[in-house]
Amino acid sequence: MTGFGLAVRFFGLFNTKAALRVRGLSGWQERLATEVNALDPRKKRIWIHCASLGEFELAHPVIKAIRDRGGYHIIVSFFSSSGYEQRKAHSDIDVVTYLPSDSRSNAKAFLRIIKPDHVIFVKYDFWLFYLYRMFEMGIPMSVIGCRFNDKSAFFNELRRLYEPALRQISHWFCQDSRTADFLKERGYKSVYHFGDTRIDRTRSIALEEKRYTQVEAWRARQQTMAMGSIWPTDWKVISSAPAIQSGDLKLFIAPHEISEVFMRQIEKDLPGQCLRYSHMDNVENPAMYRVLIIDNIGHLSYLYRYADMAYVGGAFGAGLHNIYEPLAYKIPVIFGPKTLFFPEADDVIKAGIGHQIDSAEAFQYAYDTLDQLDRQSVEVDIEAFLEPSYHASQRIVEKMNLHTE
């Protein structure tokens, strides 16, 4: 086992997520072999590696595009427990596993068991021994959702180690044109920019005919802001803004985690103004409440259709949540300051359809600015931003030139 693998095992004694990974890898060869041997041998196997849940969200539209073609089994590996635990029973995946630590013996055993016909790595979670073993076996590999620049470690301090393997990658599907140009300038072949695959997924949801009549009654055609995937760290900063505290603006607030403590804090900060979604059946006139708290999961991506603008949470803490979900409904977005690893935030700011804030005052300014915009012009700008990425997943799969025969 590598030093990194030992470190993860040691840290697993003290960290819940690492402990889940250590436990999930116990007896992995026997378990994986059993699951793979149960697959239909007539179908090709596609192995897709995702570091965590965020990478899976990039991969999922591609998985669906492969599924639509038929004739393939999908094997997905994760490094993190957050990805594995939340997607281990996903209907679009045939086998889900942790990827064993990066060593020559693990790579050899893992690939011997799954025998993939094509491999897809998401973003830049490259495992060196696995890369070299794949190329020794002649297995074609594609990378999707990648973003690089001249500061990326793989092209600087890790270049000598990784470049021979990276040069053998069959296809590079970049998230932005800057990365595509960067790779082409360095002589990489089969480099493409089809856009962000997550836009396909959010667009398909937005096109679904799904109505929430109770929410429509609550909204009563008033101007509404969606506050999606909100954390207490978001609320602590923005809750004192005048637009939040009072006025005609309606709010529906969807906490990222359904916490009774957090919901009571919202109700305390906005006394007499809040109605919980789960209580709507008990209220004769929901429109009398200015704030609707979404106290269950699975609805947010559909509820954005009832908003005129959105605040997307997470960027006052660990990381920004999915801003493409509200954009799919052609509504502009506001978000917090911690977006270093979320380049889409910079993209929407440059496109004039997103605002980044770091205080209640900045939030109020962003709201006032959006309130003055012409709605039809905003919709045109958002459509122009999203349209180049439409059908990116299908174009990626077509370019991979997968075969079922």
C-alpha positions as CSV (number, residue, x, y, z in Angstrom):
1,M,0.0,0.0,0.0
2,T,1.2,3.5,-0.8
3,G,2.0,6.0,1.9
4,F,-1.2,7.9,0.9
5,G,-3.2,4.7,1.4
6,L,-1.7,4.2,4.9
7,A,-2.4,7.8,5.7
8,V,-6.1,7.4,4.7
9,R,-6.3,4.2,6.8
10,F,-4.8,5.9,9.8
11,F,-6.9,9.0,9.4
12,G,-9.9,6.8,9.1
13,L,-9.7,6.0,12.7
14,F,-10.5,9.6,13.5
15,N,-12.6,10.8,10.6
16,T,-16.0,9.5,9.7
17,K,-15.7,10.0,5.9
18,A,-12.3,8.4,5.8
19,A,-13.6,5.6,8.0
20,L,-16.4,4.9,5.5
21,R,-13.9,4.6,2.7
22,V,-11.7,2.2,4.7
23,R,-14.7,0.1,5.5
24,G,-16.0,0.2,2.0
25,L,-12.7,-1.1,0.6
26,S,-12.5,-4.0,3.0
27,G,-12.6,-7.2,0.9
28,W,-13.0,-5.1,-2.3
29,Q,-11.6,-7.6,-4.7
30,E,-14.0,-10.4,-3.8
31,R,-17.0,-8.1,-3.7
32,L,-16.2,-6.3,-6.9
33,A,-15.6,-9.6,-8.8
34,T,-19.0,-10.9,-7.6
35,E,-20.8,-7.8,-8.9
36,V,-18.9,-7.7,-12.2
37,N,-19.4,-11.4,-12.9
38,A,-23.2,-10.9,-12.6
39,L,-23.2,-8.5,-15.5
40,D,-24.3,-9.5,-19.0
41,P,-21.1,-10.6,-20.8
42,R,-22.5,-9.6,-24.2
43,K,-22.5,-5.9,-23.2
44,K,-19.5,-3.6,-23.3
45,R,-18.2,-2.1,-20.0
46,I,-17.6,1.6,-19.5
47,W,-15.7,2.5,-16.3
48,I,-16.2,6.1,-15.1
49,H,-14.2,7.5,-12.2
50,C,-15.4,10.4,-10.1
51,A,-13.5,11.9,-7.2
52,S,-16.7,12.9,-5.4
53,L,-20.3,13.9,-5.8
54,G,-19.6,17.0,-7.8
55,E,-17.7,15.1,-10.4
56,F,-20.6,12.7,-10.7
57,E,-23.0,15.5,-11.5
58,L,-20.7,16.3,-14.4
59,A,-20.7,12.6,-15.5
60,H,-24.3,11.8,-15.0
61,P,-25.6,13.4,-18.3
62,V,-22.9,11.5,-20.1
63,I,-23.9,8.3,-18.4
64,K,-27.5,8.9,-19.5
65,A,-26.4,9.5,-23.0
66,I,-24.5,6.2,-23.0
67,R,-27.5,4.4,-21.5
68,D,-29.7,5.8,-24.3
69,R,-27.6,4.0,-26.8
70,G,-28.0,0.6,-25.1
71,G,-25.5,-2.2,-25.1
72,Y,-23.3,-1.0,-22.2
73,H,-22.8,-1.7,-18.5
74,I,-21.7,1.4,-16.4
75,I,-19.2,0.9,-13.6
76,V,-18.6,4.0,-11.5
77,S,-15.8,4.4,-8.9
78,F,-15.4,7.1,-6.3
79,F,-12.6,8.3,-4.1
80,S,-14.8,10.0,-1.5
81,S,-17.4,8.5,0.7
82,S,-19.8,11.4,0.0
83,G,-20.0,10.4,-3.6
84,Y,-20.1,6.7,-3.0
85,E,-22.7,6.8,-0.2
86,Q,-25.1,9.0,-2.1
87,R,-24.9,7.2,-5.5
88,K,-24.2,3.5,-4.5
89,A,-27.8,2.6,-5.5
90,H,-28.2,4.8,-8.5
91,S,-30.5,3.4,-11.2
92,D,-28.3,4.5,-14.1
93,I,-25.2,2.6,-12.7
94,D,-24.7,-1.2,-12.7
95,V,-21.7,-1.3,-10.3
96,V,-20.5,1.3,-7.8
97,T,-17.3,1.0,-6.0
98,Y,-14.5,2.9,-4.2
99,L,-11.4,3.1,-6.2
100,P,-8.6,1.4,-4.2
101,S,-5.5,3.5,-3.4
102,D,-3.1,4.2,-6.3
103,S,-0.6,1.4,-6.4
104,R,0.7,-0.9,-9.1
105,S,-0.9,-4.0,-7.5
106,N,-4.3,-2.4,-7.0
107,A,-4.4,-1.0,-10.5
108,K,-3.5,-4.4,-12.0
109,A,-6.1,-6.2,-9.8
110,F,-8.9,-3.6,-10.3
111,L,-8.6,-3.6,-14.1
112,R,-8.3,-7.3,-14.3
113,I,-11.6,-7.7,-12.5
114,I,-13.7,-5.0,-14.3
115,K,-12.1,-5.4,-17.8
116,P,-13.3,-2.1,-19.2
117,D,-13.7,-1.4,-22.9
118,H,-13.5,2.3,-22.4
119,V,-12.5,4.5,-19.4
120,I,-13.7,8.0,-18.5
121,F,-12.1,10.1,-15.9
122,V,-13.9,13.3,-14.7
123,K,-12.1,16.6,-14.3
124,Y,-8.5,15.9,-13.2
125,D,-8.5,13.2,-10.6
126,F,-5.7,11.2,-12.4
127,W,-4.4,8.1,-10.7
128,L,-0.9,7.4,-12.0
129,F,-0.6,3.6,-11.7
130,Y,-4.1,3.2,-13.1
131,L,-3.2,5.4,-16.1
132,Y,-0.1,3.4,-17.0
133,R,-1.8,0.1,-16.5
134,M,-4.7,1.1,-18.7
135,F,-2.4,2.1,-21.5
136,E,-0.3,-1.1,-21.1
137,M,-3.6,-3.0,-21.7
138,G,-4.5,-0.8,-24.7
139,I,-7.7,0.5,-23.1
140,P,-8.9,3.8,-24.6
141,M,-9.5,6.6,-22.1
142,S,-11.4,9.9,-22.3
143,V,-11.4,12.9,-19.9
144,I,-14.6,15.0,-19.4
145,G,-15.2,18.3,-17.7
146,C,-11.5,19.2,-17.4
147,R,-10.2,22.8,-16.8
148,F,-6.5,23.5,-16.8
149,N,-4.2,26.6,-17.0
150,D,-0.5,27.2,-16.9
151,K,-0.5,26.9,-13.1
152,S,-2.0,23.4,-13.1
153,A,0.3,20.9,-11.3
154,F,0.1,18.3,-14.0
155,F,1.8,20.7,-16.4
156,N,4.3,22.0,-13.9
157,E,5.8,20.2,-10.9
158,L,4.1,16.9,-11.8
159,R,4.7,17.2,-15.5
160,R,7.6,14.6,-15.8
161,L,5.6,12.1,-13.8
162,Y,2.3,12.4,-15.6
163,E,3.0,13.7,-19.1
164,P,3.8,10.3,-20.7
165,A,0.5,9.0,-19.5
166,L,-1.5,12.1,-20.3
167,R,-0.2,12.1,-23.8
168,Q,-1.9,8.8,-24.5
169,I,-5.4,9.9,-23.5
170,S,-7.8,9.4,-26.4
171,H,-10.1,12.3,-26.0
172,W,-10.1,15.6,-24.0
173,F,-13.5,17.1,-23.5
174,C,-12.9,20.5,-21.9
175,Q,-15.4,22.6,-19.9
176,D,-14.2,25.9,-21.4
177,S,-12.4,27.1,-24.6
178,R,-9.5,28.4,-22.6
179,T,-8.6,24.8,-21.5
180,A,-9.0,23.5,-25.0
181,D,-6.6,26.2,-26.3
182,F,-4.2,25.5,-23.5
183,L,-4.0,21.8,-24.4
184,K,-3.8,22.3,-28.1
185,E,-0.9,24.8,-27.7
186,R,1.0,22.0,-25.9
187,G,0.4,19.5,-28.7
188,Y,-2.4,17.5,-27.2
189,K,-4.6,15.8,-29.8
190,S,-8.4,15.1,-29.9
191,V,-9.2,18.2,-27.8
192,Y,-12.8,19.4,-27.8
193,H,-14.9,22.0,-26.1
194,F,-18.6,21.2,-26.0
195,G,-19.6,23.0,-22.8
196,D,-20.7,22.0,-19.3
197,T,-22.6,18.7,-19.3
198,R,-24.5,19.7,-16.2
199,I,-26.5,22.1,-18.3
200,D,-28.1,19.2,-20.2
201,R,-29.3,17.8,-16.9
202,T,-30.7,21.0,-15.5
203,R,-32.4,21.9,-18.9
204,S,-34.1,18.5,-19.1
205,I,-35.5,19.1,-15.6
206,A,-36.7,22.6,-16.5
207,L,-38.5,21.2,-19.6
208,E,-40.5,18.7,-17.5
209,E,-44.2,19.6,-17.0
210,K,-44.2,19.5,-13.2
211,R,-46.5,21.8,-11.3
212,Y,-46.9,22.6,-7.6
213,T,-50.3,24.1,-7.2
214,Q,-49.9,24.9,-3.6
215,V,-46.7,26.8,-4.3
216,E,-48.6,28.7,-7.1
217,A,-51.3,29.6,-4.6
218,W,-48.7,30.8,-2.1
219,R,-46.8,32.9,-4.7
220,A,-50.0,34.6,-6.0
221,R,-48.0,36.0,-8.9
222,Q,-45.9,38.2,-6.7
223,Q,-42.2,38.8,-7.3
224,T,-40.3,35.8,-5.7
225,M,-36.8,35.0,-4.9
226,A,-35.6,31.4,-4.5
227,M,-33.0,30.7,-1.9
228,G,-31.7,27.3,-2.8
229,S,-29.3,25.0,-0.9
230,I,-29.0,27.5,2.0
231,W,-26.6,26.9,4.9
232,P,-26.6,28.6,8.3
233,T,-23.4,30.4,7.1
234,D,-25.3,31.9,4.2
235,W,-28.3,32.9,6.4
236,K,-26.1,34.5,9.0
237,V,-24.7,37.0,6.4
238,I,-27.7,37.8,4.3
239,S,-30.7,37.6,6.7
240,S,-30.4,41.2,7.9
241,A,-30.8,42.6,4.3
242,P,-33.9,44.7,4.0
243,A,-35.2,42.7,1.1
244,I,-35.1,39.6,3.4
245,Q,-36.6,41.2,6.5
246,S,-39.7,42.8,5.0
247,G,-41.4,44.2,1.9
248,D,-43.3,42.7,-0.9
249,L,-40.7,40.2,-2.1
250,K,-41.7,36.6,-1.5
251,L,-39.0,34.1,-0.5
252,F,-38.9,30.4,-0.7
253,I,-36.0,29.0,1.3
254,A,-34.7,25.5,0.8
255,P,-32.1,24.5,3.4
256,H,-29.3,22.3,2.0
257,E,-29.8,20.0,5.1
258,I,-33.2,19.8,6.7
259,S,-32.3,20.9,10.2
260,E,-35.0,21.7,12.7
261,V,-32.6,24.0,14.5
262,F,-31.9,26.0,11.3
263,M,-35.6,26.2,10.3
264,R,-36.5,27.5,13.7
265,Q,-33.8,30.1,13.4
266,I,-35.2,31.3,10.1
267,E,-38.7,31.5,11.7
268,K,-37.3,33.4,14.6
269,D,-35.5,35.9,12.4
270,L,-38.7,36.4,10.3
271,P,-41.5,36.2,12.9
272,G,-45.0,35.6,11.7
273,Q,-43.9,35.5,8.1
274,C,-43.0,31.8,7.6
275,L,-44.9,28.8,6.4
276,R,-43.4,25.3,6.1
277,Y,-44.1,23.4,2.9
278,S,-45.1,20.4,5.0
279,H,-47.8,22.5,6.7
280,M,-49.5,23.8,3.5
281,D,-52.4,21.4,3.7
282,N,-53.3,22.9,7.0
283,V,-53.5,26.5,5.8
284,E,-56.5,27.9,4.1
285,N,-54.8,30.9,2.5
286,P,-51.0,30.2,2.0
287,A,-50.6,33.5,0.1
288,M,-50.8,35.4,3.4
289,Y,-47.3,34.2,4.3
290,R,-44.3,35.9,2.7
291,V,-41.8,33.1,3.3
292,L,-42.1,29.5,2.4
293,I,-39.6,27.1,4.0
294,I,-39.1,23.9,1.8
295,D,-38.7,21.4,4.6
296,N,-38.2,18.3,2.4
297,I,-35.8,17.2,-0.3
298,G,-36.1,16.5,-4.0
299,H,-38.1,19.5,-5.1
300,L,-35.7,22.4,-5.4
301,S,-34.7,21.8,-9.0
302,Y,-38.3,22.0,-10.0
303,L,-39.4,24.8,-7.7
304,Y,-37.0,27.3,-9.3
305,R,-39.6,27.7,-12.0
306,Y,-41.6,29.8,-9.5
307,A,-38.9,32.3,-8.9
308,D,-37.9,35.6,-10.6
309,M,-34.3,35.4,-9.3
310,A,-32.3,33.1,-7.1
311,Y,-29.7,33.1,-4.3
312,V,-27.7,29.8,-4.4
313,G,-26.1,28.8,-1.2
314,G,-22.8,27.2,-0.2
315,A,-20.3,29.8,-1.1
316,F,-20.0,31.2,2.4
317,G,-18.8,27.7,3.4
318,A,-17.5,24.6,1.7
319,G,-18.5,25.5,-1.8
320,L,-21.1,26.8,-4.2
321,H,-24.0,24.6,-5.1
322,N,-25.5,24.2,-8.6
323,I,-26.1,27.6,-10.2
324,Y,-27.2,25.9,-13.5
325,E,-30.5,24.8,-11.8
326,P,-32.0,28.3,-11.5
327,L,-30.4,29.5,-14.7
328,A,-32.2,26.7,-16.6
329,Y,-35.4,28.7,-15.8
330,K,-33.8,31.8,-17.2
331,I,-33.5,33.6,-13.9
332,P,-30.4,35.4,-12.7
333,V,-28.4,34.2,-9.7
334,I,-26.7,35.6,-6.6
335,F,-24.1,33.7,-4.6
336,G,-21.4,34.1,-1.9
337,P,-17.6,34.8,-2.2
338,K,-15.9,31.3,-1.9
339,T,-15.9,30.2,-5.6
340,L,-12.3,29.6,-6.3
341,F,-12.9,26.0,-7.4
342,F,-16.2,26.9,-9.1
343,P,-15.2,28.6,-12.4
344,E,-18.8,28.7,-13.5
345,A,-19.3,31.5,-11.0
346,D,-16.8,33.7,-12.9
347,D,-18.4,32.8,-16.2
348,V,-21.9,34.0,-15.1
349,I,-20.5,37.2,-13.6
350,K,-18.8,38.0,-16.9
351,A,-22.0,37.2,-18.8
352,G,-23.9,39.7,-16.6
353,I,-26.3,37.1,-15.3
354,G,-24.8,36.5,-11.8
355,H,-23.8,38.6,-8.8
356,Q,-21.2,37.7,-6.1
357,I,-21.8,39.1,-2.7
358,D,-19.9,39.1,0.7
359,S,-22.3,41.0,3.0
360,A,-25.9,41.8,3.6
361,E,-25.3,45.2,2.0
362,A,-23.9,43.6,-1.1
363,F,-26.8,41.2,-1.2
364,Q,-29.2,44.2,-1.1
365,Y,-27.4,45.9,-3.8
366,A,-27.5,42.8,-6.0
367,Y,-31.2,42.4,-5.4
368,D,-31.9,46.1,-6.2
369,T,-29.9,45.7,-9.4
370,L,-31.7,42.6,-10.5
371,D,-35.1,44.2,-9.6
372,Q,-34.5,46.9,-12.1
373,L,-33.5,44.7,-15.0
374,D,-35.9,43.9,-17.9
375,R,-36.9,40.3,-17.5
376,Q,-37.0,39.6,-21.2
377,S,-33.5,40.9,-21.8
378,V,-32.2,38.8,-18.9
379,E,-33.8,35.7,-20.4
380,V,-32.2,36.4,-23.7
381,D,-28.8,36.8,-22.0
382,I,-29.1,33.6,-20.0
383,E,-30.2,31.7,-23.1
384,A,-27.2,33.0,-25.0
385,F,-24.9,31.8,-22.1
386,L,-26.4,28.3,-21.9
387,E,-27.2,27.5,-25.5
388,P,-23.6,26.6,-26.6
389,S,-23.6,23.7,-24.0
390,Y,-26.9,22.2,-25.1
391,H,-26.6,18.5,-26.1
392,A,-22.9,18.5,-24.9
393,S,-23.4,15.0,-23.5
394,Q,-24.6,13.5,-26.7
395,R,-21.8,15.2,-28.7
396,I,-19.2,13.9,-26.2
397,V,-20.5,10.3,-26.5
398,E,-20.6,10.5,-30.3
399,K,-17.1,11.7,-30.4
400,M,-15.9,8.9,-28.2
401,N,-16.8,6.6,-31.0
402,L,-18.1,3.8,-28.6
403,H,-19.1,0.5,-30.2
404,T,-21.3,-2.2,-28.9
405,E,-20.2,-4.8,-31.3
